Amino acid sequence: MPRAALVRQSNNDGDERRNMTMEQEWQRYKSRVYPAGIPPRQMEETRKAFMAGAGAMFVTMMKNARHPMAKALEATEATENDILKELQAYATQDEKRN
């Protein structure tokens, strides 16, 4: 499945992903994006990048949690919107390259 399709699909997954661990998210991503036979080194580097992205996302979200509840909710919603826009822009660029 193309990366752009994964970005669009992430909005439609609903409750099935609510409690997935990052390892489960990685396995899901890997199974949808990478064909069998990818060199182990490439898979290791991609997993590192995936987890680094997850870590950056976690830090971003935790910064919002430091605010009082009403401001934290507002900041979280704004952050989610910004992240979605960024992912959609990336998906659009990726589609144009391919």
C-alpha positions as a Markdown table, in Angstrom:
| # | Residue | x | y | z |
|---|---|---|---|---|
| 1 | Met | 0.0 | 0.0 | 0.0 |
| 2 | Pro | 1.5 | 3.4 | -0.9 |
| 3 | Arg | 2.5 | 5.6 | 2.0 |
| 4 | Ala | 0.0 | 8.3 | 0.9 |
| 5 | Ala | -2.9 | 5.8 | 1.2 |
| 6 | Leu | -1.7 | 4.9 | 4.7 |
| 7 | Val | -2.0 | 8.6 | 5.7 |
| 8 | Arg | -5.5 | 8.8 | 4.4 |
| 9 | Gln | -6.5 | 5.5 | 5.9 |
| 10 | Ser | -5.3 | 6.5 | 9.4 |
| 11 | Asn | -8.4 | 8.6 | 9.8 |
| 12 | Asn | -10.7 | 5.6 | 9.2 |
| 13 | Asp | -9.2 | 3.0 | 11.5 |
| 14 | Gly | -11.4 | 3.9 | 14.5 |
| 15 | Asp | -11.3 | 1.9 | 17.7 |
| 16 | Glu | -9.3 | -1.0 | 16.4 |
| 17 | Arg | -6.1 | 1.0 | 16.9 |
| 18 | Arg | -7.0 | 2.7 | 20.2 |
| 19 | Asn | -4.7 | 0.6 | 22.4 |
| 20 | Met | -2.0 | -0.5 | 20.0 |
| 21 | Thr | 1.6 | -0.3 | 21.2 |
| 22 | Met | 4.3 | 1.3 | 19.1 |
| 23 | Glu | 5.6 | -2.1 | 18.3 |
| 24 | Gln | 2.2 | -3.2 | 17.0 |
| 25 | Glu | 2.0 | 0.0 | 15.0 |
| 26 | Trp | 5.4 | -0.7 | 13.5 |
| 27 | Gln | 4.4 | -4.3 | 12.6 |
| 28 | Arg | 1.2 | -3.0 | 11.0 |
| 29 | Tyr | 3.1 | -0.4 | 9.0 |
| 30 | Lys | 5.8 | -2.8 | 8.0 |
| 31 | Ser | 3.2 | -5.4 | 6.8 |
| 32 | Arg | 1.4 | -2.9 | 4.7 |
| 33 | Val | 4.4 | -1.0 | 3.2 |
| 34 | Tyr | 7.3 | -3.4 | 2.8 |
| 35 | Pro | 7.5 | -6.4 | 0.5 |
| 36 | Ala | 9.0 | -9.6 | 1.7 |
| 37 | Gly | 12.8 | -9.9 | 1.1 |
| 38 | Ile | 13.7 | -6.3 | 2.1 |
| 39 | Pro | 17.4 | -6.4 | 3.3 |
| 40 | Pro | 17.7 | -6.6 | 7.1 |
| 41 | Arg | 19.8 | -3.4 | 7.3 |
| 42 | Gln | 17.1 | -1.4 | 5.5 |
| 43 | Met | 14.4 | -2.8 | 7.8 |
| 44 | Glu | 16.5 | -1.9 | 10.9 |
| 45 | Glu | 17.1 | 1.6 | 9.7 |
| 46 | Thr | 13.5 | 2.1 | 8.8 |
| 47 | Arg | 12.4 | 0.8 | 12.2 |
| 48 | Lys | 14.7 | 3.2 | 13.9 |
| 49 | Ala | 13.3 | 6.1 | 11.9 |
| 50 | Phe | 9.7 | 4.9 | 12.7 |
| 51 | Met | 10.4 | 4.8 | 16.4 |
| 52 | Ala | 12.3 | 8.1 | 16.3 |
| 53 | Gly | 9.2 | 9.7 | 14.7 |
| 54 | Ala | 7.0 | 8.1 | 17.4 |
| 55 | Gly | 9.3 | 9.5 | 20.1 |
| 56 | Ala | 9.1 | 12.9 | 18.6 |
| 57 | Met | 5.3 | 12.7 | 18.5 |
| 58 | Phe | 5.2 | 11.6 | 22.1 |
| 59 | Val | 7.4 | 14.5 | 23.3 |
| 60 | Thr | 5.2 | 16.9 | 21.3 |
| 61 | Met | 2.0 | 15.5 | 22.9 |
| 62 | Met | 3.5 | 15.5 | 26.4 |
| 63 | Lys | 4.3 | 19.2 | 26.1 |
| 64 | Asn | 0.6 | 19.8 | 25.6 |
| 65 | Ala | -0.2 | 17.7 | 28.7 |
| 66 | Arg | 1.7 | 20.2 | 31.0 |
| 67 | His | -1.0 | 22.8 | 30.5 |
| 68 | Pro | -4.2 | 23.1 | 32.6 |
| 69 | Met | -6.9 | 20.8 | 31.2 |
| 70 | Ala | -8.8 | 23.3 | 29.0 |
| 71 | Lys | -5.6 | 24.6 | 27.5 |
| 72 | Ala | -4.2 | 21.1 | 27.1 |
| 73 | Leu | -7.2 | 20.0 | 25.2 |
| 74 | Glu | -7.0 | 23.0 | 22.9 |
| 75 | Ala | -3.3 | 22.6 | 22.4 |
| 76 | Thr | -3.7 | 18.9 | 21.7 |
| 77 | Glu | -6.4 | 19.5 | 19.1 |
| 78 | Ala | -4.2 | 22.2 | 17.4 |
| 79 | Thr | -1.2 | 19.8 | 17.4 |
| 80 | Glu | -3.3 | 17.0 | 16.0 |
| 81 | Asn | -4.5 | 19.3 | 13.2 |
| 82 | Asp | -1.0 | 20.5 | 12.5 |
| 83 | Ile | 0.3 | 16.9 | 12.4 |
| 84 | Leu | -2.4 | 15.8 | 10.0 |
| 85 | Lys | -1.8 | 18.7 | 7.7 |
| 86 | Glu | 1.9 | 17.9 | 7.7 |
| 87 | Leu | 1.3 | 14.2 | 6.9 |
| 88 | Gln | -1.2 | 15.1 | 4.2 |
| 89 | Ala | 1.3 | 17.4 | 2.6 |
| 90 | Tyr | 4.0 | 14.7 | 2.7 |
| 91 | Ala | 1.6 | 12.2 | 1.2 |
| 92 | Thr | 0.8 | 14.6 | -1.6 |
| 93 | Gln | 4.5 | 15.2 | -2.3 |
| 94 | Asp | 5.1 | 11.4 | -2.2 |
| 95 | Glu | 2.3 | 10.8 | -4.8 |
| 96 | Lys | 3.8 | 13.4 | -7.1 |
| 97 | Arg | 7.3 | 11.8 | -6.9 |
| 98 | Asn | 5.8 | 8.3 | -7.7 |
